[in-house]
């Protein structure tokens, strides 16, 4: 008898893309520290989020939008 494993993502990983998009939209070029405090992240993490949007990366939010739009 074979064993099947099911991987369930933590809630954090599912909403991370949405959070990161919100952070990018709130970023004004100077408010790294403010955003870090607001989202309980480090300044470095905020910089990484703002500066490093990986091309071709699909967020959970993108998948949800496509699903709701029937794509």
C-alpha positions as CSV (number, residue, x, y, z in Angstrom):
1,X,0.0,0.0,0.0
2,X,1.5,3.4,-1.0
3,X,1.6,6.5,1.0
4,X,0.4,9.8,-0.3
5,X,1.6,13.1,1.2
6,X,-0.4,16.2,1.1
7,X,1.4,19.6,1.6
8,X,-0.7,22.3,3.1
9,X,0.7,25.8,3.0
10,X,0.7,27.9,6.1
11,X,-1.7,30.8,6.0
12,X,1.4,33.2,6.0
13,X,2.7,31.9,2.7
14,X,-0.8,32.2,1.1
15,X,-1.2,35.9,2.0
16,X,2.4,36.9,1.6
17,X,2.0,37.9,-2.0
18,X,-1.1,40.0,-1.2
19,X,0.8,41.7,1.7
20,X,3.8,42.4,-0.5
21,X,1.7,44.0,-3.2
22,X,0.1,46.2,-0.5
23,X,3.5,47.2,0.8
24,X,4.6,48.1,-2.8
25,X,1.5,50.2,-3.3
26,X,2.1,52.0,0.0
27,X,5.8,52.6,-0.6
28,X,6.7,56.2,-1.4
29,X,10.4,55.9,-1.9
30,X,11.3,56.9,1.6
31,X,9.1,55.1,4.1
32,X,11.0,51.8,4.7
33,X,11.0,52.2,8.4
34,X,7.4,53.1,8.7
35,X,6.4,50.1,6.6
36,X,8.7,47.8,8.5
37,X,7.0,48.8,11.8
38,X,3.5,48.7,10.3
39,X,4.0,45.1,9.0
40,X,6.3,44.0,11.8
41,X,9.2,43.3,9.3
42,X,12.7,44.5,9.1
43,X,13.8,47.5,6.9
44,X,15.9,45.0,4.9
45,X,12.8,42.8,4.2
46,X,10.8,45.9,3.1
47,X,13.7,46.8,0.7
48,X,13.7,43.3,-0.7
49,X,9.9,43.4,-1.2
50,X,10.0,46.8,-2.9
51,X,13.1,46.2,-5.0
52,X,12.9,42.6,-6.0
53,X,9.6,41.7,-7.7
54,X,10.5,38.5,-9.5
55,X,9.4,38.5,-13.1
56,X,6.9,35.7,-13.8
57,X,6.1,35.3,-10.1
58,X,2.4,34.5,-9.5
59,X,0.8,35.4,-6.2
60,X,-2.1,33.8,-4.6
61,X,-4.0,37.1,-5.2
62,X,-3.3,36.7,-9.0
63,X,-4.6,33.2,-9.0
64,X,-7.7,34.2,-7.0
65,X,-8.5,37.1,-9.4
66,X,-8.1,34.7,-12.4
67,X,-10.4,32.2,-10.8
68,X,-13.1,34.8,-10.0
69,X,-12.9,36.2,-13.5
70,X,-13.3,32.8,-15.1
71,X,-9.8,32.8,-16.7
